[in-house]
């Protein structure tokens, strides 16, 4: 699940920011390795790409899915309009 909280803050499941390595070990991505594509339903084209500025993992996150939340702060503001429903 991804939630655009503001035009600079995105809430997401933190396990998305890990890459499988050899065996059970996973590499935790740092903010300079992360980007966000906004405005497309495709992962590899369309929309606009924004670089991450900082990534905050829940301090009690574990790989079994508990506390699986992270806050991603973008480098620049998203160019989107918010609509209240």
ZASEBA-175017 format. One line per 5 residues: number of its first residue (from 1); their letters; for each residue z, y, x of N, C-alpha, C. Coordinates in nm, 2 decimals, padded with zeros to 4 digits. Atoms other than C-alpha are relative to their C-alpha. Layout:
BEGIN
NUM) a) Z Y X Z Y X Z Y X; ...
//
This chain:
BEGIN
1) xxxxx) 00.00 -00.12 00.08 00.00 00.00 00.00 00.00 00.12 00.09; 00.01 -00.13 -00.07 -00.09 00.35 00.12 00.03 00.11 -00.10; -00.02 -00.12 00.09 00.05 00.67 -00.03 -00.02 00.12 00.08; 00.01 -00.13 -00.06 -00.07 01.01 00.07 00.10 00.09 -00.06; -00.11 -00.08 00.05 00.25 01.20 00.03 -00.02 00.15 00.00
6) xxxxx) 00.05 -00.14 -00.01 00.13 01.54 00.15 -00.13 00.00 00.07; 00.13 00.00 -00.07 -00.18 01.66 00.32 00.02 -00.02 00.15; -00.02 00.03 -00.14 -00.02 01.57 00.66 00.09 -00.12 00.02; -00.09 00.12 -00.01 00.22 01.28 00.58 -00.06 -00.12 -00.09; 00.05 00.12 00.07 00.11 00.93 00.48 00.11 -00.11 00.02
11) xxxxx) -00.09 00.11 00.00 00.35 00.65 00.38 -00.08 -00.13 00.00; 00.08 00.13 -00.01 00.24 00.29 00.46 00.09 -00.11 00.04; -00.07 00.12 -00.06 00.35 -00.06 00.54 -00.01 00.00 00.15; 00.00 -00.01 -00.14 00.44 -00.06 00.90 -00.07 -00.12 00.07; 00.07 00.12 -00.06 00.30 -00.41 00.97 -00.14 00.03 00.02
16) xxxxx) 00.14 -00.04 -00.02 -00.04 -00.25 00.95 -00.02 00.06 00.14; 00.01 -00.06 -00.14 00.03 -00.09 01.29 00.04 -00.09 00.11; -00.02 00.10 -00.10 00.07 -00.41 01.48 -00.13 -00.08 00.02; 00.12 00.07 -00.02 -00.21 -00.60 01.64 00.04 -00.14 00.07; -00.03 00.13 -00.06 -00.19 -00.98 01.71 -00.04 -00.01 00.14
21) xxxxx) 00.03 00.03 -00.14 -00.17 -01.07 02.07 -00.01 -00.15 00.02; 00.00 00.14 -00.02 -00.15 -01.40 02.23 00.12 -00.07 -00.06; -00.11 00.06 00.06 00.07 -01.64 02.04 00.06 00.08 -00.11; -00.08 -00.07 00.10 00.34 -01.49 01.82 00.02 00.15 00.03; -00.03 -00.13 -00.05 00.37 -01.17 02.02 -00.11 00.10 -00.06
26) xxxxx) 00.08 -00.10 00.05 00.23 -00.85 01.86 00.01 00.13 00.07; -00.01 -00.13 -00.06 00.14 -00.52 02.01 00.02 00.10 -00.10; -00.03 -00.10 00.10 00.29 -00.23 01.83 -00.09 00.12 00.04; 00.09 -00.11 -00.03 00.03 00.05 01.81 00.08 00.13 00.01; -00.06 -00.14 -00.01 00.13 00.40 01.92 -00.09 00.09 -00.08
31) xxxxx) 00.07 -00.10 00.09 00.03 00.71 01.73 -00.14 00.04 00.06; 00.13 -00.04 -00.06 -00.25 00.79 01.98 -00.11 -00.11 -00.01; 00.10 00.11 00.02 -00.42 00.45 01.89 -00.03 -00.01 -00.15; 00.02 00.01 00.14 -00.42 00.52 01.51 -00.08 00.11 -00.06; 00.07 -00.10 00.07 -00.66 00.70 01.29 00.00 -00.04 -00.15
36) xxxxx) 00.01 00.02 00.14 -00.70 00.74 00.91 -00.13 00.04 -00.05; 00.13 -00.04 00.07 -01.02 00.73 00.71 00.03 00.03 -00.14; -00.03 -00.05 00.13 -00.99 00.93 00.39 -00.13 00.03 -00.07; 00.11 -00.03 00.08 -01.25 00.95 00.11 -00.11 -00.11 00.00; 00.10 00.11 00.00 -01.42 00.61 00.15 00.08 -00.13 -00.05
41) xxxxx) -00.06 00.13 00.03 -01.35 00.26 00.01 -00.04 -00.10 00.11; 00.04 00.09 -00.11 -01.51 00.11 00.32 00.08 00.03 00.13; -00.08 -00.02 -00.12 -01.31 00.06 00.64 -00.08 00.05 00.12; 00.08 -00.03 -00.12 -01.60 00.12 00.88 -00.10 00.12 -00.02; 00.09 -00.11 00.01 -01.80 00.41 00.73 00.03 00.09 -00.12
46) xxxxx) -00.03 -00.09 00.11 -01.79 00.71 00.50 00.13 00.07 00.02; -00.12 -00.07 00.00 -01.52 00.96 00.44 00.02 00.08 00.13; -00.03 -00.08 -00.12 -01.35 01.17 00.71 00.11 -00.07 00.07; -00.09 00.07 -00.09 -01.15 01.04 01.00 00.10 00.11 00.06; -00.11 -00.09 -00.05 -00.81 01.20 01.10 00.08 -00.08 00.10
51) xxxxx) -00.09 00.06 -00.10 -00.61 01.12 01.41 00.14 00.02 -00.03; -00.15 00.00 00.02 -00.24 01.04 01.39 00.06 00.08 00.11; -00.07 -00.07 -00.09 00.00 01.27 01.56 00.13 -00.07 00.04; -00.13 00.07 -00.03 00.32 01.07 01.53 00.02 -00.12 -00.10; -00.03 00.11 00.08 00.44 00.74 01.38 00.15 -00.03 00.00
56) xxxxx) -00.14 00.03 00.01 00.79 00.67 01.26 00.02 -00.13 -00.07; -00.03 00.13 00.06 00.89 00.31 01.20 00.14 00.00 -00.06; -00.14 00.02 00.05 01.19 00.22 00.98 00.08 -00.06 00.11; -00.08 00.05 -00.11 01.47 00.16 01.23 00.05 -00.14 -00.01; -00.04 00.14 00.02 01.56 -00.17 01.07 -00.11 -00.09 -00.04
61) xxxxx) 00.11 00.09 00.03 01.21 -00.31 01.03 00.00 -00.12 00.08; 00.02 00.12 -00.07 01.16 -00.67 01.12 -00.13 -00.06 -00.04; 00.13 00.05 00.03 00.85 -00.88 01.13 -00.01 -00.10 -00.12; 00.00 00.08 00.11 00.96 -01.08 00.83 -00.02 00.08 -00.13; 00.03 -00.08 00.12 00.87 -00.79 00.59 00.11 00.08 -00.05
66) xxxxx) -00.11 -00.09 00.05 01.21 -00.63 00.55 -00.01 00.14 00.06; 00.01 -00.14 -00.04 01.21 -00.25 00.56 -00.14 00.03 00.06; 00.14 -00.01 -00.05 00.83 -00.26 00.60 -00.06 00.13 -00.05; 00.05 -00.13 00.04 00.78 00.11 00.57 -00.02 00.09 00.13; 00.02 -00.09 -00.11 00.64 00.37 00.81 -00.05 00.13 -00.05
71) xxxxx) 00.05 -00.13 00.03 00.56 00.74 00.81 -00.09 00.04 00.11; 00.11 -00.04 -00.09 00.24 00.85 00.97 -00.02 00.15 -00.02; 00.03 -00.14 00.01 00.21 01.22 01.05 -00.13 00.03 00.07; 00.14 -00.03 -00.05 -00.15 01.34 01.10 00.00 00.12 00.09; 00.02 -00.11 -00.09 -00.27 01.57 01.37 -00.04 00.13 -00.06
76) xxxxx) 00.05 -00.12 00.08 -00.44 01.81 01.12 00.02 -00.03 -00.15; -00.01 00.02 00.14 -00.41 01.86 00.75 -00.12 -00.07 -00.06; 00.11 00.07 00.07 -00.62 01.64 00.52 -00.07 00.11 -00.08; 00.08 -00.09 00.08 -00.90 01.83 00.35 -00.02 -00.07 -00.14; 00.00 00.06 00.13 -00.82 01.70 00.00 00.07 00.09 -00.10
81) xxxxx) -00.07 -00.07 00.10 -00.71 01.84 -00.33 00.09 -00.10 -00.08; -00.09 00.09 00.08 -00.41 01.69 -00.51 -00.01 00.03 -00.15; 00.00 -00.01 00.15 -00.41 01.63 -00.88 00.12 -00.06 -00.06; -00.12 00.06 00.07 -00.10 01.58 -01.09 -00.05 -00.06 -00.13; 00.04 00.07 00.13 -00.15 01.32 -01.37 00.12 -00.02 -00.08
//
